[in-house]
Structure formats: C-alpha cells, structure tokens
Amino acid sequence: MGTCGPLENPEAPLWDHIELETLEALGTGTLAWDPDRDCLSPHIHVSTGLKADSADGRTSHLLAAQVQFIAELVIVEITSPSLTRPRQPSLFDVPLLTFDEQR
C-alpha cells in the first residue's frame, strides 16, 4: 500500500482510508482466528479498477467495506495446523498470521 502524502514513520503500517464506488475488483486473503478478540479475522488483499476513470487501479488491504458482489468464491479449509492472527505489539500492533501446531 502506498500514500501520496509524507510518511511519519516509513516502518509503520498505513491505515489511510479511501472510498471507491462502481468498480471491478479481484481479491485474495485468509481467514484466521484472532485470539485477542475471540473472533474470526479476515485479511483481504484487493485490486480494483475504477470504471469512471479509465480503469485507474488501486491495490491494497481491505480495511472495511459495504459491498454487493456477484462473485465466485473458492474457500479452502485448513484443518491443521490452526491458523491464528494474534496482534504483535513489537510491530505496531499488526495482526500476523501464525500456524499453531499445538492446537
């Protein structure tokens, strides 16, 4: 993900939001358990083309969305090892995908 503005800390993740309407999208991601929040934690990468701007593209993480997709989805369930996404305080509290052999 990139930004057009100056970076306060080049090592920190960007949490900038933009709003996109009427677009074509393609995405991939993972679903893992967030043990800190006790809930499912999706991590989705999305690439979009803006129809009204000659398909000008954006690629980033999906932070939030209100969408109505007509989509084909392929979901692959991994039963072992357990996938979790605990937050890492040493990395700006970013949740990182981990594979836990203990569960």
C-alpha positions in Angstrom: 0.0 0.0 0.0 1.2 3.5 -0.7 0.3 7.0 0.0 0.6 10.3 -1.8 1.4 12.2 1.4 4.5 12.3 3.6 5.2 9.3 5.9 5.6 9.9 9.6 7.3 6.5 10.0 8.3 4.5 6.9 8.2 1.3 9.0 4.7 1.7 10.3 1.6 0.3 8.5 -0.6 2.8 6.7 -4.2 2.9 7.9 -5.4 5.6 5.3 -8.9 5.1 4.0 -10.3 5.9 0.5 -13.8 5.4 -0.8 -14.4 3.7 -4.1 -17.7 3.4 -6.0 -18.7 1.5 -9.1 -15.6 -0.7 -9.6 -14.4 -4.1 -10.7 -12.5 -6.0 -8.0 -10.3 -9.0 -7.6 -9.1 -10.1 -4.2 -7.4 -12.9 -2.2 -6.9 -13.4 1.5 -7.1 -15.6 4.5 -9.5 -16.2 7.4 -7.8 -16.9 10.8 -8.9 -16.7 14.4 -7.9 -13.6 16.4 -7.3 -15.0 19.9 -7.1 -11.4 21.4 -10.6 -10.5 20.2 -12.0 -14.1 20.2 -13.4 -13.7 16.7 -12.7 -14.5 13.0 -10.1 -12.2 11.5 -10.2 -11.8 7.7 -7.1 -10.5 5.9 -8.0 -9.5 2.4 -5.9 -8.0 -0.4 -8.0 -6.3 -3.1 -7.2 -4.9 -6.5 -9.8 -2.6 -8.1 -10.3 -0.8 -11.4 -12.4 2.4 -11.3 -14.9 2.2 -14.2 -15.3 6.0 -14.4 -11.5 6.7 -14.5 -10.4 4.5 -17.4 -10.0 1.6 -15.0 -7.5 3.5 -12.9 -6.2 0.9 -10.4 -5.8 0.6 -6.7 -4.3 -2.3 -4.8 -4.2 -2.6 -1.0 -5.7 -4.2 2.1 -9.4 -4.1 2.5 -9.9 -2.3 5.8 -13.7 -2.0 5.7 -16.4 -2.4 3.1 -20.0 -2.3 2.3 -20.3 -4.3 -0.9 -22.7 -6.2 -3.0 -20.7 -8.6 -5.0 -21.8 -11.1 -7.6 -18.9 -13.4 -7.0 -17.4 -16.8 -7.4 -15.6 -17.9 -4.2 -13.2 -20.7 -3.6 -12.8 -21.4 0.1 -10.2 -24.0 1.1 -10.4 -25.2 4.7 -7.2 -25.9 6.5 -7.9 -28.2 9.5 -4.3 -28.4 10.7 -2.3 -26.6 11.8 -4.5 -24.0 13.4 -4.4 -20.6 11.8 -4.5 -17.6 14.2 -3.8 -13.9 13.8 -2.5 -12.5 17.1 -1.5 -8.9 17.3 2.2 -8.1 17.5 2.9 -5.2 19.9 6.5 -5.0 18.6 5.2 -4.5 15.0 2.8 -1.6 15.6 0.1 -4.0 16.9 -0.3 -5.5 13.4 -2.1 -8.9 13.5 0.2 -11.6 11.9 -0.9 -14.9 10.5 0.6 -17.8 12.6 0.4 -21.5 12.2 0.0 -23.2 15.6 1.0 -26.9 15.8 -0.1 -27.1 19.5 -3.9 -27.0 19.0 
